[in-house]
Structures are given as structure tokens and as C-alpha cells.
């Protein structure tokens, strides 16, 4: 959209460019985000409030904030909705609040976030990705590779695990696993609440992959196959590790 607009302009200043980008390209997206995630009756406002409340399970956040802030987050756990009836129960939430001081004591314990087997695997994967990128870059520069753009698709590469939402979540869960083994009598209600929260599936990616595979099979094999045949073919692709490709 921006490129087409630039081609139509005879004279274009930097101020003109940013004005167009802000008002025509960026602003509608921000307005849609506000309408869906921020507005009082937005389709996903409660979901955003629930995710925000989940920070009460983050020991790094707990360590840096006071009991009053954490208490407000416990109150907002009710936004997880009717499927999490415990969070709508005053007795359950009051018990969580009574454990906040104990939780802060756990969060204050020294913990080496990088010295675990899973953490080392993450760093090794990051280094391998970096080496692959450098090899592709070198091939492009010497003319042996005609593809110079990022081949990572929608994936984002992070320099630090603390900037990687998925890796942060995994390490937080690892922290809880370690602490609840070391301190089995601590934060019993938080243990239950954590089990509920990790059941939340915020992404539809896995479902979308199933539909993509179904469409792929139907395009290749036709649209008249029996439902049972379609199901068997789909399951076979996943069992053979073909769930993420389109070969």
C-alpha cells in the first residue's frame, strides 16, 4: 500500500511519508486492536485482562512488585471466564492472596535461569540458527544463492531469551517445577491455579494446521472421498511426521 502510494507521488518528503503511513496504514490497525482488545466490550478484552493477570505467576514480576499490585492481578484472574470457575470463587482467590507473601519469599530465592538442560538446548538452537543465517548470507553475497530474504517465515529471532515470550514462559514453568519440588508445602493454592492456567490454549495455530492438511489432502485426492478415508489420511500424515509440510 505504501509503495503504491509512493509511486503515485511526484514529490514526496519524509514528513509526507510518515503522515501517510501513520494515518492510512498504521492507524486503522491500531483502531482495530483497540476495538478488539482494549474497548470495554471488545471481543478479546477479557482475554487480554486474563493474560495480564497471569503475570502473578511470573516470579521475576512477583519479585519486583508489591503485594498490592499482585492482589489486583489475583482479582483479574476471573477474566479467564466460566471455564475456570475457581477464579470466580471468593474463597479460592482469598486463599491465593493469603499466599502472596509466601510466593514473594520463593521468588526472592536465587535461581540460575540459564543453567538448566532445556536452557542450554535453547542457546544451542539459537547458535545453529545464527550459523545457518550467516551461511545463507555468504552464499547470497557470492552469487550462489538467489534467495536473500529471511526464510524464517513468521518466526522471530531473539538475541536474548528474556525477549522471547515462548522461552520466558517455558522457563517460568521450569521455575515452578523446581520450587514446588524443593518446597512441596509452599503455595498449595497457587499450585492448583498454575495447573489451570497452563491448560489455556491462546493460539489457534495447531487447529489451523489441521485444516491446512485437510485442504491439502482434498486438493490432491479429490473431494469425493469418504469421511473415514480423509480422517485416516490425515492421521497417517501426522504419524509420519508430515504435519507441518505440504509435500
KANORNOR-V812863 format. One record per run of one state. SS is the DSSP state (~ for helix, > for strand, _ for the rest). FROM is the first residue (numbers start at 1). TO is the last residue. If there is no record, write none. Layout:
# KANORNOR-V812863
SS,FROM,TO
SS,FROM,TO
This chain:
# KANORNOR-V812863
_,1,1
~,2,8
_,9,13
~,14,38
_,39,44
~,45,57
_,58,58
~,59,64
_,65,66
~,67,80
_,81,84
~,85,88
_,89,89
~,90,98
_,99,99
~,100,107
_,108,116
~,117,141
_,142,160
~,161,163
_,164,164
~,165,182
_,183,187
~,188,198
_,199,204
~,205,221
_,222,226
~,227,239
_,240,247
